Amino acid sequence: MKMCSRWKLVILSLAACSVLSIVFTGGIYGLQTDAVPGSSADSGDSQADGQNTLSGNSDSGSMVYINGGTFTMGSPANERGRSKNEGPQHQVTVSSFFMEKYPVTQNEYEETMGINPSSFKGPTLPVEQVSWFDAVGYCNKRSLTEGLAPAYTISGTSVNWDRSANGYRLPTEAEWEYACRAGTQTPFYSGTSMNDVGWYSANSGGTTHQVGGKQPNSWGLFDMHGNVLEWCWDWLGNYTGDAQTDPQGALTGTDRVYRGGCWRFEASQNRSAFRFGNYPSLRVYFVGFRIVRNGDSSANGDTTAN
């Protein structure tokens, strides 16, 4: 059976039953510990100790600097709720980068794109019902607005990533898990329970929640577990077990990766290692995204997705 096909069918069914839009493009398929983004109290400086920030025109006011390093990606065979595609565990080295403290909010998305497609409305709620194509389009438009070099060249359903560009982009799957774990090896960055760090089926009340409403990890990142799934750059594929440096996922595929779980999923589908994906044209009310930027100018070369 195709990887995660059961869960894909569940999501497609949920979208159809809720009369939500699934657009096929070219046949591709808490504890309050920080100020609310966009509020007067948010100064953008309550980061983990020793972390640098990068200012921008975002609700959070800054991005967290994620210092590169090597970590064990995936989950051990005995981790509760583990899926086979989370293994084998392997060593991955990730270069430094900046990551937004929160998922992109509806206020941010509408400010840049001029529309708010979300099902649950609220300026500080995470934007949802955005496809992978919508997310890369947002990255480019916001980059241009802020005078940065767009990371992507987009022509129809072909998306080319210029890895040397200093503009906004989606994280790779490896960057996402490295940032989420923040040095931990437990199911959640909080240990074995996610109640204090994320919104999921047992505590969400059937809706998204204002970003930043749960405890952050040691990088100062919020909502890495739950609230909305977050699109990543990669095509969804199997792990090989080989050590890698700055991996970018499978060369081709039908599904783009999203990570982090969401308000509708049970705890086991919100773990740091849980990986899933769907057609990049999917728009559904529990999928959003988070943006990153390169940490330095050392990256070079292009990655093309057709």
Buried (B, 14 or more C-beta within 10 A) or exposed (E): EEBBEEBBEEBBEBBEEEEBEBEEBEEBBBEEBBBBBBEEEBEBEBBBEEBBBBEBEBBBBBBBBBBBEEBBBBBBEEBEBBBEBBBBBBEBBBBBBBBBBBBBBBBBBBBBBEEBBBBBEBBBBBBBBBBBBBBBBBBBBBBBEEEBEBBBBBEEBEBBBBBBBBBBBBBBBBBBBBBBBBEBBBBBBBEEEBBBBBBBBEBBEEBBBBBBBBBBBEBBBBBBBBBBBBBBBBBBBEBEEEEBEBBBBBEEBBBBBBBBBBBBBEBBBBBBBBBBBBBBBBBBBBBBBBBBBBBEEEBEEEBEBE
